[in-house]
Amino acid sequence: MYIYGMKKFFPLIFFSLISVRMFPSEFLSFRGVDFYASVSQSASVSDFRGSRLKADAGFKLDFSGVKGVLSIGLPDVGFLELPETFGGMGSWNAFDETFVLRYGASVSFSPGFLPIGIELYAGTLNFSGGISRLKSPLLSHSSALKASVLPSSGISVSLPDFSSSEKAMSLALKFRPNGRNSWMPEIQAGADSDDSFFVSVSKSIPLPFVRSSVLSLNAASFVHGNDGSSSWFFDERPYLNDRFFGCSMEFRMKFPHAGVFVFGSLNQSPFGGLHPVFRTNVSLSFSGFVLNGGFYIANCPLVTVSGKKVLTWMQFQLNPWFRFALGPFKASTGLFFQGDVNESRSHDRSLYPDLFFRWDGRLNGSSERSSASVAFDRSWEDESWKLSSAVAVKLKRSALDADFSVSHEYDGGPGKDKSSLDFSAAVSPSDSVLKSLSASFSASMAGSEVSSASLGLSAEIRKRWGRVELNAALSFSLSMIP
């Protein structure tokens, strides 16, 4: 009955066996274990019987050369549904459909007879870097005070977190050269149970007047299709479920006061041909001045290797910001601008612009830190616009740290008149089992009427006994308007 479930743990059992049989005892010296538990409850003043519960629990093991993680999550479920939920746990299939299972293990070692290090991964792994850019190559906007916008080259693999979203079981392998001057490139490969796979090859290239330069070649394959029922693809022809390929080249250079990242990819279209994508990020820094920029262009409509539909033809980013002294404080202020040219989702395929603007300011002192931001987003497709602002203050004292923040957002345009307000406060005592204690309030309005309002309380604790650490979190949210 549990054979299906045990198959998931075969890679972990395999890693354990090869670790014990192939490596010396000092290789598996114990470093620590981390236990985690989190419970979140949400309720409404009008119906406490409709309260809902979400929970996560797990542990991480850390040995020299070997790491493992196992976590079980209970998705958002009503209290009245709990007896039925736990009463149906008679088989692994029922358990697998009800709970989110996160697990993973990694082994890293360096064979003495080869100039390389080897890393093996298995489980519900997280992949980022080059594989994420193949799935979605678009530029993203964030704080106007970001130190660098240069992405890291290659593909990154990591074990799941305690609260990661559900992912397919994956296997990954990494060969890394020992030493910066090695002739060996870094090679990564991986596959998952959804029949997807990727491979990446990265090599440092010594160049004059350049601190570091890395060239990466990435390729991936995913299985996807469109039966025409999805509203996101309503204006596209359906296509059969099939395997599609994509590849990319990334080149990253760092100079003493500048950096450049270049990305180019080819995506196999379900309707024939290859669709190219080009993207670049640049960063300049001189004393207290930083200038970041980015550019993206693609042949749209683009269906990426993972099946994601992209309707953005072009993007442009510009982000200057400054650091300077203001009396006893260290101050920073910056502007971020992004312009997009998108294709309409309607059948006429018309083009329209989107504009995003953001200002950030920050003031740091010896025992306090404050920040403020204002952002404006305008879309010409539906004539909508959004204005948001936020202020945050952090105070440091000998006994505790305190954080306060308030944010407001207004969504306007034809048929839209919505706003939201959020406030949060948190304290973090020093040298205490209590890691943090926080409270929050949020409200939403439609026109002049309050459509929703809620209060939230949360607490986190952390306790360490030698190499054993316990982290726990408890949160409660109360909706005040039915």
Backbone torsions as a table, in degrees:
resi	resn	phi	psi	omega
1	MET	NA	-29.2	-176.9
2	TYR	-106.5	14.1	-178.2
3	ILE	-62.7	-41.3	-178.9
4	TYR	-59.6	-42.5	-179.4
5	GLY	-68.4	-37.8	-177.9
6	MET	-67.1	-27.0	178.5
7	LYS	-58.5	-31.8	-178.5
8	LYS	-65.6	-28.7	-174.7
9	PHE	-96.0	1.2	177.7
10	PHE	-56.4	-44.4	178.6
11	PRO	-60.7	-38.2	180.0
12	LEU	-67.3	-41.8	178.3
13	ILE	-64.7	-39.7	179.0
14	PHE	-61.9	-45.6	178.9
15	PHE	-60.6	-40.4	-179.6
16	SER	-63.2	-42.3	-178.3
17	LEU	-66.5	-46.3	-178.3
18	ILE	-69.3	-27.8	178.5
19	SER	-67.9	-40.6	-178.0
20	VAL	-74.1	-38.3	-172.6
21	ARG	-87.2	-28.2	-170.5
22	MET	-102.5	-18.1	-172.6
23	PHE	-119.5	151.3	179.7
24	PRO	-67.5	164.3	-175.0
25	SER	-62.3	-34.5	-179.4
26	GLU	-67.5	-19.5	177.4
27	PHE	-64.2	-33.3	-176.8
28	LEU	-101.4	29.3	178.6
29	SER	-63.8	133.9	-173.4
30	PHE	-73.4	130.2	178.2
31	ARG	-107.0	-35.4	179.9
32	GLY	168.0	165.8	176.3
33	VAL	-136.1	140.5	-177.2
34	ASP	-124.4	118.1	176.5
35	PHE	-100.1	142.7	-176.4
36	TYR	-138.8	141.9	174.3
37	ALA	-147.6	139.7	-179.8
38	SER	-144.7	133.2	177.7
39	VAL	-130.8	130.1	179.7
40	SER	-129.1	129.5	-179.7
41	GLN	-123.5	139.2	175.5
42	SER	-128.2	140.5	-176.9
43	ALA	-146.8	167.5	178.0
44	SER	-123.5	143.0	179.9
45	VAL	-63.8	-23.4	-177.9
46	SER	-86.8	-16.3	-176.2
47	ASP	-157.7	85.9	178.3
48	PHE	-68.5	-24.5	179.4
49	ARG	-68.4	-17.9	177.7
50	GLY	-90.6	16.5	179.9
51	SER	-59.0	149.5	-178.6
52	ARG	-124.1	153.2	-173.0
53	LEU	-130.8	142.2	174.1
54	LYS	-137.8	136.0	-176.0
55	ALA	-145.9	150.5	174.8
56	ASP	-140.2	144.7	177.2
57	ALA	-153.4	145.4	179.4
58	GLY	179.4	-172.7	179.1
59	PHE	-150.1	156.4	174.5
60	LYS	-124.0	135.7	176.6
61	LEU	-111.2	138.0	-178.3
62	ASP	-130.4	113.3	171.6
63	PHE	-115.8	161.9	175.4
64	SER	-68.7	108.7	-179.4
65	GLY	97.9	-14.7	-178.1
66	VAL	-136.5	133.0	176.0
67	LYS	-133.6	147.3	178.7
68	GLY	-145.9	151.8	178.5
69	VAL	-145.0	142.4	175.6
70	LEU	-142.5	126.9	-178.2
71	SER	-144.6	140.0	177.5
72	ILE	-120.0	131.9	-179.5
73	GLY	-121.0	135.7	173.1
74	LEU	-98.3	112.9	-179.2
75	PRO	-65.0	172.4	-179.2
76	ASP	-56.4	114.2	-177.0
77	VAL	-138.8	144.0	179.2
78	GLY	-72.9	147.8	178.9
79	PHE	-57.3	-39.5	-177.7
80	LEU	-70.4	-15.5	179.5
81	GLU	-91.0	-9.0	-175.2
82	LEU	-61.7	-45.6	179.3
83	PRO	-58.8	-40.9	178.9
84	GLU	-68.8	-36.3	-179.2
85	THR	-64.3	-50.3	-177.8
86	PHE	-78.9	-20.1	179.3
87	GLY	-74.3	-17.0	-178.4
88	GLY	-100.4	22.9	-176.8
89	MET	-89.3	41.4	-177.4
90	GLY	-84.3	-6.5	-179.4
91	SER	-145.5	162.8	178.8
92	TRP	-66.8	-36.1	179.9
93	ASN	-60.4	-40.6	178.3
94	ALA	-66.4	-41.5	177.3
95	PHE	-62.4	-43.6	-176.7
96	ASP	-66.2	-31.9	179.5
97	GLU	-78.9	-20.7	-175.7
98	THR	-95.1	-42.7	-173.4
99	PHE	-105.9	157.0	173.4
100	VAL	-97.6	119.8	-178.4
101	LEU	-106.2	123.2	177.6
102	ARG	-119.7	130.1	-177.7
103	TYR	-155.2	158.0	178.4
104	GLY	-177.6	158.6	176.6
105	ALA	-148.8	148.7	177.0
106	SER	-138.1	145.4	176.4
107	VAL	-129.1	129.8	176.8
108	SER	-129.4	136.1	-178.9
109	PHE	-159.5	165.9	179.5
110	SER	-127.4	106.8	176.7
111	PRO	-63.0	134.5	-176.6
112	GLY	-65.5	-23.5	-175.8
113	PHE	-92.6	1.3	179.1
114	LEU	-130.7	145.6	-179.3
115	PRO	-84.8	42.1	-176.7
116	ILE	-137.9	160.9	168.7
117	GLY	-109.5	145.9	-177.5
118	ILE	-119.9	134.0	175.6
119	GLU	-126.1	130.0	178.5
120	LEU	-117.3	136.9	-179.9
121	TYR	-130.8	147.2	173.6
122	ALA	-152.8	147.1	178.8
123	GLY	130.6	-163.6	176.9
124	THR	-85.9	76.1	-167.8
125	LEU	-79.9	159.8	173.1
126	ASN	-104.6	131.6	177.5
127	PHE	-118.9	135.5	-180.0
128	SER	-144.5	-175.3	-179.8
129	GLY	82.4	-129.3	-175.1
130	GLY	-60.1	-34.3	179.6
131	ILE	-68.5	-35.3	177.6
132	SER	-68.1	-37.3	179.3
133	ARG	-71.7	-29.3	173.1
134	LEU	-67.3	-38.2	178.8
135	LYS	-70.7	-41.3	-178.9
136	SER	-146.7	99.7	-173.8
137	PRO	-83.8	2.1	-174.2
138	LEU	-66.2	149.1	170.2
139	LEU	-72.4	150.8	178.6
140	SER	-123.5	151.3	179.0
141	HIS	-107.5	145.6	-179.3
142	SER	-146.4	-144.8	-178.4
143	SER	-63.8	146.5	176.2
144	ALA	-79.2	0.1	-179.2
145	LEU	-115.6	35.2	-179.2
146	LYS	-80.7	129.0	-174.6
147	ALA	-65.5	-41.1	-177.5
148	SER	-146.6	143.6	179.1
149	VAL	-111.7	10.9	-177.0
150	LEU	-81.5	115.9	177.6
151	PRO	-69.0	157.5	175.1
152	SER	-79.3	146.4	-177.8
153	SER	-80.2	160.4	176.3
154	GLY	78.6	-168.1	-177.3
155	ILE	-116.1	133.1	179.7
156	SER	-102.7	137.0	178.2
157	VAL	-121.2	135.5	179.2
158	SER	-145.9	156.8	176.5
159	LEU	-72.6	156.2	-177.9
160	PRO	-68.5	154.3	172.2
161	ASP	-85.3	174.1	-178.9
162	PHE	-66.8	-24.5	-176.7
163	SER	-123.3	25.4	178.7
164	SER	-63.6	154.1	175.9
165	SER	-70.4	162.9	-176.9
166	GLU	-68.2	132.9	-179.0
167	LYS	-135.4	162.1	178.7
168	ALA	-73.9	155.8	176.3
169	MET	-68.7	133.1	-174.5
170	SER	-131.9	157.6	171.5
171	LEU	-126.8	141.3	179.7
172	ALA	-144.1	150.1	-178.9
173	LEU	-136.3	138.8	-179.1
174	LYS	-137.3	128.6	171.3
175	PHE	-109.8	120.7	-179.3
176	ARG	-122.0	138.5	-179.1
177	PRO	-71.2	145.0	173.9
178	ASN	-88.1	109.2	-178.8
179	GLY	101.7	144.1	-176.9
180	ARG	-70.6	-25.9	-176.1
181	ASN	-96.1	14.0	-179.4
182	SER	-69.8	147.2	177.7
183	TRP	-78.3	-12.7	-176.9
184	MET	-77.0	136.3	171.5
185	PRO	-81.0	167.0	172.4
186	GLU	-89.5	127.4	-176.0
187	ILE	-121.4	131.0	178.1
188	GLN	-129.9	144.0	176.8
189	ALA	-149.3	149.8	-179.6
190	GLY	-160.7	162.4	178.1
191	ALA	-153.4	157.8	178.1
192	ASP	-133.4	174.8	-175.6
193	SER	-74.6	-7.9	173.6
194	ASP	-86.0	12.3	177.2
195	ASP	68.9	30.6	174.6
196	SER	-106.6	153.1	176.7
197	PHE	-150.7	162.4	178.2
198	PHE	-148.4	161.3	173.5
199	VAL	-147.1	144.7	-178.4
200	SER	-142.7	137.5	177.1
201	VAL	-127.9	123.6	-178.7
202	SER	-127.5	142.8	-179.2
203	LYS	-145.0	130.4	172.1
204	SER	-73.3	134.4	-177.6
205	ILE	-121.0	113.4	178.6
206	PRO	-69.7	127.0	179.0
207	LEU	-131.9	147.8	178.2
208	PRO	-66.8	143.6	177.7
209	PHE	65.0	14.4	-178.8
210	VAL	-120.9	128.6	178.7
211	ARG	-66.0	-45.7	178.7
212	SER	-156.2	148.1	176.3
213	SER	-147.8	135.6	-177.0
214	VAL	-133.8	131.0	174.8
215	LEU	-109.1	130.2	-179.5
216	SER	-127.3	136.7	173.8
217	LEU	-117.9	124.3	-175.6
218	ASN	-124.6	146.2	174.8
219	ALA	-144.2	145.5	-178.9
220	ALA	-149.6	159.1	177.8
221	SER	-141.3	132.1	178.1
222	PHE	-130.6	155.4	175.5
223	VAL	-106.1	122.2	178.1
224	HIS	-154.7	166.9	179.6
225	GLY	-160.6	173.5	-179.7
226	ASN	-142.0	114.5	-179.2
227	ASP	-88.7	1.7	178.1
228	GLY	88.7	-2.4	-177.6
229	SER	-87.9	-18.2	-177.4
230	SER	-75.5	132.7	-179.8
231	SER	-65.2	-28.3	-179.6
232	TRP	-65.5	-28.7	-178.7
233	PHE	-107.1	24.8	-171.0
234	PHE	-63.1	-25.4	-178.0
235	ASP	-101.8	13.6	-179.6
236	GLU	-113.3	150.9	174.8
237	ARG	-68.0	141.1	174.9
238	PRO	-69.4	157.6	176.1
239	TYR	-145.2	152.9	-174.7
240	LEU	-70.4	152.2	175.0
241	ASN	-65.4	122.4	-175.0
242	ASP	-155.9	173.3	177.8
243	ARG	-90.4	133.3	179.8
244	PHE	-128.4	148.5	-173.8
245	PHE	-116.6	155.2	174.5
246	GLY	-152.0	152.3	178.7
247	CYS	-143.7	158.0	-178.7
248	SER	-148.4	157.6	172.5
249	MET	-125.0	133.9	179.3
250	GLU	-128.0	136.6	178.8
251	PHE	-133.9	124.1	-175.6
252	ARG	-124.2	125.0	179.0
253	MET	-126.6	138.9	176.1
254	LYS	-121.8	125.1	175.3
255	PHE	-105.7	172.8	178.6
256	PRO	-55.8	-37.7	-178.5
257	HIS	-128.1	21.0	-177.9
258	ALA	-157.7	164.6	176.2
259	GLY	-152.3	149.4	-179.0
260	VAL	-136.8	136.2	174.4
261	PHE	-129.2	126.5	-178.9
262	VAL	-121.7	132.3	-178.6
263	PHE	-131.2	130.3	173.8
264	GLY	-137.7	139.2	-177.3
265	SER	-142.3	159.0	172.9
266	LEU	-125.0	130.7	-177.9
267	ASN	-121.2	127.7	177.6
268	GLN	-70.3	121.9	-178.7
269	SER	-84.4	139.8	175.4
270	PRO	-63.3	-17.4	-177.5
271	PHE	-106.7	15.9	175.5
272	GLY	102.8	144.4	176.7
273	GLY	86.8	177.8	178.0
274	LEU	-117.4	132.7	-179.4
275	HIS	-104.2	120.0	-178.8
276	PRO	-85.9	154.5	175.1
277	VAL	-136.5	137.5	175.1
278	PHE	-129.7	138.3	-179.6
279	ARG	-149.8	143.5	176.6
280	THR	-143.5	146.4	174.3
281	ASN	-126.8	138.6	177.6
282	VAL	-131.1	152.9	178.7
283	SER	-145.6	130.4	177.1
284	LEU	-123.9	141.0	178.7
285	SER	-144.6	127.9	177.7
286	PHE	-138.0	113.1	-179.9
287	SER	54.5	-116.3	-177.6
288	GLY	-95.4	10.8	-177.0
289	PHE	-112.6	134.6	178.0
290	VAL	-130.5	134.2	176.5
291	LEU	-128.5	116.2	177.0
292	ASN	-109.5	147.5	178.2
293	GLY	-151.1	161.9	178.8
294	GLY	-155.6	154.5	178.8
295	PHE	-146.7	141.8	-178.8
296	TYR	-142.8	140.2	174.4
297	ILE	-149.2	142.1	-177.2
298	ALA	-149.3	161.2	175.4
299	ASN	-90.7	107.3	-173.9
300	CYS	-107.7	159.4	-1.3
301	PRO	-70.6	135.9	-175.7
302	LEU	-106.5	129.8	170.6
303	VAL	-109.3	111.4	-175.8
304	THR	-72.2	175.6	-174.6
305	VAL	-62.1	-25.1	-180.0
306	SER	-92.3	0.3	179.9
307	GLY	96.2	1.2	178.9
308	LYS	-73.6	132.3	179.0
309	LYS	-93.2	126.8	-178.7
310	VAL	-117.1	125.8	-179.3
311	LEU	-111.6	15.0	179.7
312	THR	-96.3	118.5	180.0
313	TRP	-80.3	-41.4	-172.0
314	MET	-149.7	146.4	174.4
315	GLN	-137.9	148.6	177.4
316	PHE	-140.4	133.0	179.9
317	GLN	-127.5	143.8	173.7
318	LEU	-143.9	129.4	-172.9
319	ASN	-144.2	88.0	172.6
320	PRO	-91.1	141.5	173.1
321	TRP	-152.6	160.9	-171.4
322	PHE	-129.2	148.9	168.5
323	ARG	-117.8	134.9	-179.1
324	PHE	-156.8	162.8	178.5
325	ALA	-90.3	138.1	178.1
326	LEU	-132.1	85.6	-174.2
327	GLY	65.8	-128.1	179.7
328	PRO	-82.6	1.1	-175.1
329	PHE	-105.5	156.4	169.7
330	LYS	-104.4	120.6	-174.3
331	ALA	-112.7	152.4	175.4
332	SER	-142.2	141.4	175.3
333	THR	-147.9	143.1	-176.2
334	GLY	-157.3	162.0	178.2
335	LEU	-122.5	143.9	176.9
336	PHE	-129.5	129.3	179.0
337	PHE	-130.0	134.9	175.3
338	GLN	-138.1	131.8	175.0
339	GLY	-119.9	132.9	179.4
340	ASP	-119.4	147.1	169.0
341	VAL	-117.3	113.5	-173.8
342	ASN	-113.8	156.0	173.5
343	GLU	-95.1	135.9	-178.4
344	SER	-64.0	147.7	176.8
345	ARG	-78.0	-10.6	179.1
346	SER	-76.5	173.1	-174.3
347	HIS	-72.8	-17.4	-176.3
348	ASP	-77.2	-9.7	175.9
349	ARG	58.6	28.0	-179.6
350	SER	-72.4	155.9	179.3
351	LEU	-100.9	146.6	178.9
352	TYR	-147.6	153.2	-179.1
353	PRO	-95.3	155.3	168.2
354	ASP	-125.7	139.5	178.2
355	LEU	-126.0	139.0	176.9
356	PHE	-133.0	131.6	-179.1
357	PHE	-133.4	138.9	178.8
358	ARG	-146.0	139.6	172.7
359	TRP	-117.7	136.6	176.3
360	ASP	-129.2	141.7	173.3
361	GLY	-134.9	146.6	-178.1
362	ARG	-144.6	142.5	-179.5
363	LEU	-134.8	117.7	-177.2
364	ASN	-115.2	129.8	174.4
365	GLY	-119.8	-173.8	-178.9
366	SER	-69.3	-30.6	-177.2
367	SER	-133.0	9.8	177.0
368	GLU	-148.7	155.7	178.4
369	ARG	-146.9	133.2	179.9
370	SER	-132.0	151.7	179.2
371	SER	-147.8	154.2	178.4
372	ALA	-146.5	151.3	179.3
373	SER	-150.1	149.6	174.3
374	VAL	-136.1	131.4	-178.6
375	ALA	-132.6	144.8	179.3
376	PHE	-134.1	128.9	-177.8
377	ASP	-126.5	127.6	-176.1
378	ARG	-130.2	127.8	177.7
379	SER	-119.6	131.1	-179.1
380	TRP	-91.4	-5.9	179.7
381	GLU	-68.0	-48.4	179.3
382	ASP	-115.5	13.7	178.1
383	GLU	60.6	27.6	-179.2
384	SER	-92.9	159.3	175.9
385	TRP	-149.8	156.9	-176.4
386	LYS	-140.3	133.1	178.5
387	LEU	-123.5	126.8	-179.5
388	SER	-134.5	152.4	179.0
389	SER	-147.6	154.3	-178.4
390	ALA	-153.2	146.6	175.8
391	VAL	-134.9	135.9	179.5
392	ALA	-137.9	143.8	179.4
393	VAL	-134.2	135.7	177.1
394	LYS	-126.1	126.7	179.7
395	LEU	-115.6	132.5	178.8
396	LYS	-112.3	124.1	176.0
397	ARG	-127.4	168.8	-176.9
398	SER	-65.0	-32.1	-176.1
399	ALA	-92.2	-29.2	-177.4
400	LEU	-162.3	164.8	170.8
401	ASP	-110.4	143.8	-180.0
402	ALA	-128.7	136.4	179.2
403	ASP	-124.7	134.9	177.4
404	PHE	-132.7	139.0	178.3
405	SER	-149.3	148.0	175.5
406	VAL	-141.2	137.9	-179.5
407	SER	-139.8	151.1	-179.6
408	HIS	-138.2	142.8	178.9
409	GLU	-139.6	135.2	177.4
410	TYR	-124.0	130.9	-178.6
411	ASP	-113.5	111.4	-176.2
412	GLY	-121.5	175.6	-178.0
413	GLY	130.1	179.0	179.9
414	PRO	-57.2	122.1	179.1
415	GLY	75.4	6.9	-178.5
416	LYS	-123.4	132.8	174.5
417	ASP	-156.5	69.7	-174.6
418	LYS	-123.1	145.7	177.7
419	SER	-145.1	158.4	178.6
420	SER	-142.1	150.2	179.9
421	LEU	-133.4	131.5	179.9
422	ASP	-130.6	137.5	177.1
423	PHE	-134.9	138.5	177.8
424	SER	-143.6	149.1	176.6
425	ALA	-141.7	139.5	-177.9
426	ALA	-145.2	145.0	175.1
427	VAL	-125.0	143.0	179.7
428	SER	-128.4	98.6	-179.5
429	PRO	-66.5	148.3	176.9
430	SER	-86.8	144.3	177.0
431	ASP	52.0	48.7	-179.0
432	SER	-136.9	152.8	174.0
433	VAL	-63.5	-32.6	178.5
434	LEU	-73.7	112.1	-179.4
435	LYS	-76.0	-44.9	178.2
436	SER	-159.9	153.5	176.0
437	LEU	-136.2	123.7	-173.2
438	SER	-136.2	156.2	176.2
439	ALA	-136.3	147.9	-178.6
440	SER	-143.5	155.6	175.1
441	PHE	-139.9	135.6	177.9
442	SER	-139.5	145.4	179.7
443	ALA	-144.7	146.7	177.5
444	SER	-126.8	144.3	-178.8
445	MET	-128.7	141.7	171.6
446	ALA	-116.4	106.2	-171.8
447	GLY	69.0	-123.9	179.6
448	SER	-102.3	5.4	-177.7
449	GLU	-106.3	139.5	176.3
450	VAL	-79.4	117.3	-177.3
451	SER	-91.3	-26.9	178.8
452	SER	-158.8	152.2	176.4
453	ALA	-156.1	142.0	-177.9
454	SER	-149.2	152.0	174.4
455	LEU	-114.6	145.2	179.4
456	GLY	-136.2	144.0	175.7
457	LEU	-133.1	140.2	178.4
458	SER	-149.3	152.8	178.3
459	ALA	-142.5	143.4	177.0
460	GLU	-129.2	139.2	177.4
461	ILE	-124.5	152.1	176.9
462	ARG	-142.8	129.5	179.8
463	LYS	-138.6	134.1	-179.4
464	ARG	-122.0	133.7	172.5
465	TRP	-123.1	95.4	-178.0
466	GLY	62.4	-114.7	-179.7
467	ARG	-96.7	9.3	179.5
468	VAL	-109.4	129.0	-179.5
469	GLU	-126.9	139.2	177.6
470	LEU	-119.4	127.1	175.1
471	ASN	-123.4	131.3	-179.7
472	ALA	-140.7	147.5	-179.5
473	ALA	-138.4	141.1	178.5
474	LEU	-135.9	128.5	-179.4
475	SER	-137.5	151.4	-179.4
476	PHE	-140.0	132.8	179.0
477	SER	-126.4	131.9	-177.5
478	LEU	-121.3	116.4	176.6
479	SER	-83.1	125.4	-173.9
480	MET	-93.4	-10.5	-179.8
481	ILE	-126.0	124.9	-177.1
482	PRO	-65.7	NA	NA
